Amino acid sequence: MTNRYERMKMQRRMQRRIRLVVEERRMALGSRTPVIDDETTIEIPPQALRAIGRVTVNPA
């Protein structure tokens, strides 16, 4: 059983490790693909809009 301080410490350590892995992957992929800005607006084609929420049901 860990106390609150130890749990917070483990959580911070895990977040730091995840951040490092994400940064490493970004650096590795950064040289190959362009960086996509989260704030940019993208156009969704009309075909994709019709497919959202559509479910196909196979007869039993």
C-alpha distance (Angstrom), angle and dihedral (degrees) to the residues before:
residue distance angle dihedral
M1 . . .
T2 3.78 . .
N3 3.73 126.1 .
R4 3.78 125.0 -124.6
Y5 3.79 95.0 -95.4
E6 3.82 92.7 52.7
R7 3.82 92.0 47.7
M8 3.82 90.7 51.2
K9 3.79 89.9 47.4
M10 3.82 91.8 51.2
Q11 3.80 90.6 46.9
R12 3.82 91.8 52.7
R13 3.80 91.1 47.2
M14 3.81 91.6 50.8
Q15 3.81 92.0 47.5
R16 3.80 90.0 50.3
R17 3.82 91.1 51.3
I18 3.80 91.7 48.3
R19 3.81 90.7 48.7
L20 3.80 90.7 51.6
V21 3.81 92.7 49.5
V22 3.81 91.7 48.1
E23 3.79 90.8 49.2
E24 3.81 91.5 49.2
R25 3.80 90.7 51.3
R26 3.79 91.4 47.9
M27 3.78 90.5 51.7
A28 3.81 91.8 47.7
L29 3.80 93.5 48.2
G30 3.79 94.5 36.9
S31 3.77 94.1 77.2
R32 3.82 91.5 54.1
T33 3.79 105.1 38.4
P34 3.78 132.0 37.8
V35 3.79 117.1 -107.0
I36 3.79 112.2 -104.6
D37 3.76 113.5 -143.6
D38 3.82 113.0 -134.3
E39 3.80 90.6 -142.6
T40 3.82 96.5 57.8
T41 3.78 119.6 106.0
I42 3.78 117.5 -127.2
E43 3.78 128.3 -162.2
I44 3.80 116.3 -120.8
P45 3.82 111.8 -147.8
P46 3.83 115.6 -123.3
Q47 3.83 91.3 -118.0
A48 3.80 90.0 61.3
L49 3.80 91.9 50.1
R50 3.79 91.7 56.8
A51 3.82 91.1 50.5
I52 3.80 94.8 54.6
G53 3.79 110.2 106.3
R54 3.79 94.3 1.8
V55 3.80 114.7 134.3
T56 3.79 126.6 -170.3
V57 3.79 116.7 -143.6
N58 3.79 120.0 -160.5
P59 3.80 114.2 -146.5
A60 3.78 112.4 -112.7
